[in-house]
């Protein structure tokens, strides 16, 4: 009989299990799929020998995570690759802006906005560790209130508003717009600026790295870490009701509010079930994986220095793309997030061959095939790339949800990232991880601090469970 059962082996489920095991509890993780990982898996999706990340690919939050950086995952086989630049943002004139580790090196590319960029980012980067500890924490009194207040005052703005107040040129504005689009919010909405600042900060502080051999390597290292602490994991173990779980002192669920309602059913109070029903999911993702005969032929050669490339051109175009999605329409020229991991990790493809990972935002549950529009955006900045394509594989929002039920309607972020749901996620409770059921906790990205591969939702949920059990949490988690 385990002390704790964790349902779901995504990064948050594994993080929760590791924190519990570090505190001395016996832990069992149950996973419905054949392999652990949730959003951090790698598979041959196109042709033999081409290894594609199924969902997450680039992991700045993993290196910035207050939990994951304490786990010594290198001892468990994880190796990070940091490209020379975190991010490339090409423009139609054949130039590109690079997000470099150095704030000054990034600013030098922004012309008249160089000083404004340094003034915006340098104070945040100087205290990045302190700031990340508060931003990736649960709702609580911050450890550095003045620093967090400064970040909040900037981040609560819309990305468009922040850019127009700070910058005069299109290059700086475009870089900020691409970063903000990761929020899956309209760039005219609050707090889209916070996502741009956080991702830019991470680029300067830890880079935007990728795991050698794919995102599965991160999962495998977390599983190895858990097993070294005595934890167990069972795959192909689908759970359809809490009644199916073995007896345990505590249960943590790496699932969405909809799945929590399904698993618990009438055991939940009706008021709490209604509150869960009001939880809103964000836009969906349409994903395209490509096997290529060679590297992407970028017009802006600087794009070869980054594993991540933002394809959207002008800030106005990026704003229009995300506004269309928010209004329930598919964009004609979608903002595309692209990763070219094989440029820096030869293990991803046969010698001389390459992989491309790309996706765009679409309305939740959209059935529109976006592969042609994504390819058109790639061709726009890398003319002739279609001649290199050997095979393609798409994942629509519906296919993403079938792959992982947590991706409701293709929402890969665990819920809409508007201000209300960032503050009260998934419902307004003093301890958001607790459910009304004694000993049952929610530990998914539908809880604070939200989406991303950082494990902090699982870490904070596990600490909440340990407090209820009267077990001291491990100091390093």
C-alpha positions in Angstrom: 0.0 0.0 0.0 1.7 3.3 -1.1 1.5 6.4 1.0 0.7 8.5 -2.1 -0.7 7.8 -5.5 -0.1 10.2 -8.4 -2.3 9.9 -11.5 -0.5 11.1 -14.6 3.2 11.1 -15.4 3.6 14.5 -17.1 6.3 16.8 -15.7 4.0 18.0 -13.0 2.9 14.5 -12.0 6.5 13.3 -11.8 7.6 16.5 -9.9 4.9 15.9 -7.4 5.9 12.3 -7.0 9.6 13.3 -6.5 8.8 15.8 -3.8 6.7 13.3 -1.9 9.4 10.6 -2.2 12.0 13.0 -1.1 9.9 13.6 2.0 10.1 9.9 2.8 6.7 8.7 1.4 6.3 5.6 -0.7 4.8 6.8 -4.1 3.1 5.1 -7.0 2.5 6.9 -10.3 -0.1 5.6 -12.6 0.0 6.5 -16.4 -2.5 5.5 -19.0 -0.1 5.6 -21.9 2.6 3.1 -22.8 5.3 5.5 -21.8 5.7 8.2 -19.2 5.9 11.9 -20.1 2.6 13.6 -20.9 3.7 16.6 -22.9 7.4 15.6 -22.8 7.7 12.7 -25.1 9.7 12.0 -28.3 8.8 9.6 -31.2 9.5 8.8 -34.8 6.4 10.6 -36.2 7.4 10.8 -39.8 10.2 8.4 -41.0 12.4 5.9 -39.3 15.4 7.6 -37.6 13.7 11.1 -37.4 13.0 11.8 -33.7 10.3 14.4 -33.2 9.2 16.0 -29.9 5.5 15.2 -29.7 4.6 18.3 -27.7 7.1 20.3 -25.7 10.4 20.9 -27.4 12.4 23.9 -26.0 12.6 24.2 -22.2 13.7 27.6 -20.7 11.3 27.1 -17.8 12.9 23.8 -16.9 16.3 25.4 -16.3 14.6 28.3 -14.5 12.5 26.0 -12.3 13.3 26.3 -8.6 12.6 22.5 -8.3 14.1 21.0 -11.4 17.4 22.7 -11.0 17.9 21.0 -7.6 17.4 17.4 -8.9 20.8 16.9 -10.4 19.2 15.3 -13.5 22.5 15.1 -15.2 23.2 12.1 -13.0 20.1 10.5 -14.4 21.2 10.9 -18.1 19.9 14.4 -19.0 22.1 16.6 -21.1 21.1 20.1 -22.1 22.1 21.7 -25.4 22.1 25.5 -25.5 22.1 27.0 -29.0 24.2 30.1 -29.5 21.1 32.3 -29.4 17.8 31.6 -27.6 15.5 32.8 -30.4 15.5 34.3 -33.9 12.8 36.6 -35.3 13.2 37.1 -39.0 11.7 39.9 -41.1 10.8 40.2 -44.7 13.8 42.3 -45.6 16.1 39.3 -45.0 17.3 40.4 -41.5 16.5 38.9 -38.1 16.7 39.9 -34.5 18.3 37.4 -32.1 17.5 37.0 -28.5 21.0 36.6 -27.1 22.1 35.6 -23.6 23.5 39.1 -23.3 21.1 41.9 -22.9 23.6 44.3 -24.5 24.1 42.1 -27.5 20.4 41.8 -28.0 19.9 45.6 -27.6 22.6 46.4 -30.2 20.3 44.9 -32.9 17.4 47.2 -32.1 18.7 50.5 -33.4 17.1 53.5 -31.7 15.4 51.2 -29.1 18.7 49.8 -27.8 18.7 51.9 -24.6 15.0 51.3 -24.0 15.4 47.6 -24.2 18.3 47.6 -21.8 16.4 49.8 -19.4 13.4 47.3 -19.5 15.2 44.0 -19.3 18.5 44.6 -17.4 17.0 45.2 -14.0 14.9 42.1 -14.2 17.8 39.9 -15.5 20.0 41.1 -12.6 17.7 39.6 -10.1 16.3 36.8 -12.3 16.7 34.0 -9.7 14.7 36.0 -7.0 12.1 36.9 -9.5 11.6 33.4 -10.9 11.1 32.1 -7.3 8.1 34.4 -6.8 6.7 34.2 -10.4 6.8 30.4 -10.3 5.3 30.2 -6.8 1.7 29.7 -5.6 -0.5 32.5 -4.5 1.2 33.7 -1.3 3.2 36.6 0.1 6.2 37.0 -2.2 9.7 36.6 -0.9 10.7 39.8 -2.8 7.6 42.0 -2.8 9.2 45.1 -4.4 10.8 43.2 -7.2 7.6 41.3 -7.9 5.6 44.5 -7.8 7.9 46.0 -10.4 7.4 43.0 -12.7 3.7 43.0 -12.1 3.4 46.7 -13.0 5.1 46.0 -16.3 3.5 42.6 -16.9 -0.2 43.5 -16.2 -0.2 45.6 -19.4 -1.0 44.3 -22.8 2.0 43.5 -24.9 1.0 46.1 -27.5 0.7 48.7 -24.8 4.1 47.9 -23.3 5.8 47.9 -26.7 4.2 51.2 -27.8 5.2 52.9 -24.5 8.8 51.6 -24.6 9.8 51.3 -28.3 9.6 53.3 -31.5 10.9 50.7 -34.0 9.4 47.6 -35.5 12.3 45.3 -34.6 12.0 45.6 -30.9 8.2 45.7 -31.1 8.3 42.5 -33.3 10.6 40.7 -30.8 8.3 41.5 -27.9 5.1 40.6 -29.9 6.5 37.1 -30.7 7.4 36.5 -27.1 4.0 37.6 -26.0 2.2 35.4 -28.4 3.3 32.4 -26.3 0.6 33.5 -23.9 -2.1 32.4 -26.4 -3.9 35.7 -25.6 -4.7 38.6 -27.9 -1.7 41.0 -27.7 -4.1 43.8 -26.8 -5.1 41.9 -23.6 -3.7 41.9 -20.1 -1.4 40.2 -19.0 0.2 39.3 -22.3 3.2 41.6 -21.5 4.1 39.4 -18.5 4.7 36.4 -20.8 6.9 38.4 -23.1 9.0 39.7 -20.1 9.2 36.2 -18.5 10.3 34.5 -21.7 12.8 37.2 -22.6 14.2 37.1 -19.0 14.7 33.4 -19.3 16.5 33.8 -22.6 19.0 36.1 -21.0 19.2 34.2 -17.7 19.4 30.5 -18.7 18.9 30.5 -22.5 16.2 28.4 -24.4 17.8 24.9 -24.2 16.7 21.6 -25.6 17.4 18.1 -24.2 19.8 15.9 -26.2 17.9 13.1 -27.9 14.5 14.8 -27.3 12.0 15.8 -24.6 11.7 12.2 -23.7 15.2 12.5 -22.2 13.8 14.9 -19.6 11.0 12.5 -18.7 13.4 9.6 -18.5 15.6 11.5 -16.2 12.7 12.4 -13.9 11.5 8.8 -13.9 15.1 7.7 -13.0 15.2 10.3 -10.2 11.9 9.1 -8.8 13.0 5.4 -8.9 16.2 6.3 -7.2 14.1 7.6 -4.3 12.0 4.4 -4.1 9.1 5.6 -6.2 7.3 3.3 -8.7 5.6 4.0 -12.0 3.1 1.8 -13.8 2.3 2.6 -17.5 -0.7 1.3 -19.4 -2.7 1.9 -16.2 -5.8 3.9 -17.1 -7.8 5.4 -14.3 -11.5 6.1 -14.9 -12.6 6.7 -11.3 -11.0 7.5 -8.0 -12.6 4.3 -6.7 -10.1 2.4 -8.9 -7.1 3.7 -7.0 -5.4 1.6 -4.4 -5.7 2.8 -0.8 -3.3 5.6 0.0 -2.9 8.5 2.5 -3.0 11.0 -0.3 -3.8 11.2 -4.0 -2.5 13.8 -6.5 -4.1 14.2 -9.9 -2.1 15.6 -12.9 -5.4 16.3 -14.8 -7.5 19.1 -16.0 -10.6 20.3 -14.1 -12.8 18.4 -16.6 -11.0 15.2 -15.8 -11.1 15.8 -12.1 -14.9 16.1 -12.4 -15.0 12.9 -14.4 -12.8 10.9 -12.0 -14.6 12.1 -8.8 -18.1 12.4 -10.1 -20.8 12.8 -7.5 -18.2 12.7 -4.7 -17.5 16.4 -5.3 -19.9 19.0 -3.8 -22.2 20.5 -6.4 -20.9 24.0 -5.9 -17.3 23.0 -6.5 -18.4 21.0 -9.6 -20.2 24.1 -11.0 -17.0 26.1 -10.3 -14.9 23.6 -12.2 -17.4 23.8 -15.1 -16.7 27.5 -15.4 -13.0 26.9 -16.0 -12.1 28.1 -19.5 -9.6 26.6 -21.8 -7.4 28.5 -24.2 -7.0 28.3 -27.9 -5.9 25.0 -29.5 -2.7 24.2 -31.3 -2.3 22.8 -34.8 1.1 21.1 -35.0 3.2 20.1 -38.1 6.3 17.9 -38.0 8.6 17.7 -41.0 11.4 15.4 -42.0 13.8 17.3 -44.3 16.6 16.3 -46.7 18.7 19.3 -45.4 18.6 22.3 -43.1 16.1 25.1 -43.6 17.4 27.6 -46.2 16.8 30.7 -44.2 17.0 34.0 -46.0 18.3 35.5 -42.8 21.3 33.3 -42.1 21.3 34.5 -38.4 18.3 32.1 -37.9 20.9 29.2 -38.0 22.1 30.3 -34.6 18.8 29.6 -32.8 16.8 26.4 -32.3 13.6 28.5 -31.9 12.4 30.8 -34.7 9.3 33.0 -34.5 7.6 33.3 -37.9 5.2 36.3 -38.0 7.1 39.2 -39.4 5.7 42.5 -38.3 4.1 43.1 -34.9 0.8 44.1 -36.6 0.7 40.7 -38.4 1.3 38.8 -35.1 -1.4 40.8 -33.4 -3.8 40.1 -36.2 -3.1 36.4 -36.0 -3.7 36.1 -32.3 -6.8 38.4 -32.4 -8.4 36.2 -35.1 -7.9 33.1 -32.9 -9.4 34.9 -29.9 -12.4 35.8 -32.1 -12.9 32.2 -33.1 -11.4 32.5 -36.6 -8.4 30.7 -38.1 -5.8 33.2 -39.2 -4.8 33.4 -42.9 -1.2 34.1 -42.0 -0.7 32.4 -38.6 2.0 33.2 -36.2 4.2 30.1 -36.3 6.5 28.9 -33.5 9.2 26.7 -35.1 12.0 24.6 -33.6 14.9 23.2 -35.6 16.5 20.9 -32.9 18.5 18.8 -35.4 20.7 21.8 -36.2 22.2 21.4 -32.7 21.4 17.8 -31.8 22.5 15.3 -34.6 20.7 12.5 -32.7 17.3 13.8 -34.0 17.8 12.7 -37.6 20.0 10.5 -39.9 23.2 12.1 -41.0 22.7 15.1 -43.2 18.9 15.1 -42.6 16.9 17.4 -40.4 13.6 17.7 -38.4 11.3 20.7 -38.1 8.7 21.1 -35.3 6.1 23.8 -35.8 2.7 24.9 -34.6 0.3 27.7 -34.7 -2.7 28.7 -32.6 -6.3 28.0 -33.7 -9.7 28.3 -32.0 -10.2 25.7 -29.4 -11.4 22.5 -31.1 -10.9 23.8 -34.6 -11.0 21.2 -37.4 -9.3 23.3 -40.1 -6.1 21.9 -41.6 -3.5 24.6 -41.1 -0.5 22.7 -42.6 -0.6 24.6 -45.8 -0.7 28.0 -44.0 2.2 26.9 -41.7 4.3 25.8 -44.7 3.6 29.1 -46.5 5.0 31.0 -43.5 8.1 28.8 -43.5 8.5 29.2 -47.2 8.2 33.0 -46.8 11.3 33.2 -44.6 13.1 30.1 -45.9 12.3 30.0 -49.7 12.7 26.6 -51.3 12.2 24.6 -48.1 9.3 22.6 -49.6 11.8 21.0 -52.0 13.6 19.5 -49.0 10.5 17.9 -47.4 10.6 14.1 -47.2 7.6 13.5 -45.0 5.0 15.4 -43.0 2.9 14.6 -39.9 0.1 16.8 -38.5 -1.7 16.9 -35.2 -5.0 18.7 -35.1 -6.5 19.9 -31.9 -8.7 16.8 -31.8 -5.7 14.6 -32.3 -3.8 16.3 -29.6 -6.7 15.8 -27.2 -6.8 12.1 -28.1 -3.1 11.9 -27.5 -3.4 13.5 -24.1 -6.9 14.2 -22.5 -5.4 17.2 -20.7 -5.2 19.0 -24.0 -8.8 19.9 -24.1 -9.7 21.1 -27.6 -6.0 21.3 -28.3 -5.2 23.6 -25.4 -1.6 22.7 -24.5 -1.4 25.2 -21.7 -3.8 23.8 -19.2 -6.3 26.6 -19.4 -6.8 30.2 -20.6 -4.1 32.5 -19.4 -6.2 35.6 -18.7 -5.7 37.6 -15.5 -8.6 36.0 -13.6 -7.5 32.5 -14.3 -3.9 33.3 -13.4 -5.1 34.5 -10.0 -7.8 31.9 -9.4 -6.7 28.7 -11.1 -8.7 26.4 -11.4 -11.2 27.9 -8.8 -10.9 30.6 -6.2 -9.5 28.8 -3.1 -7.0 29.7 -0.5 -5.0 26.6 -1.4 -5.8 26.0 -5.1 -4.3 22.5 -5.1 -6.7 21.2 -2.5 -10.1 19.8 -3.6 -13.1 19.3 -1.3 -12.2 15.6 -1.0 -9.9 14.9 1.9 -6.5 13.9 0.8 -7.1 14.6 -3.0 -5.1 17.3 -4.7 -4.9 18.7 -8.2 -1.3 19.1 -9.5 -1.6 19.9 -13.2 -0.9 23.0 -15.2 -4.5 24.0 -14.5 -3.2 25.1 -11.1 -0.6 27.9 -10.3 1.8 28.8 -11.7 0.2 27.4 -14.9 1.6 25.9 -18.1 5.2 25.2 -19.1 7.6 22.4 -18.3 8.8 23.5 -14.9 7.2 21.0 -12.5 6.2 23.7 -10.0 2.5 22.9 -10.1 3.3 19.4 -9.0 5.9 20.7 -6.4 3.5 23.1 -4.7 0.6 20.6 -4.7 2.9 18.0 -3.1 4.0 20.5 -0.4 0.3 21.2 0.3 -0.4 17.5 0.7 2.6 17.1 3.0 1.4 19.9 5.2 -2.0 18.2 5.7 -0.2 14.9 6.5 2.0 16.7 9.0 5.2 15.6 7.1 8.0 18.2 6.8 8.6 19.0 3.1 12.1 18.4 1.8 14.1 21.5 2.1 15.4 21.5 -1.4 12.0 21.3 -3.1 
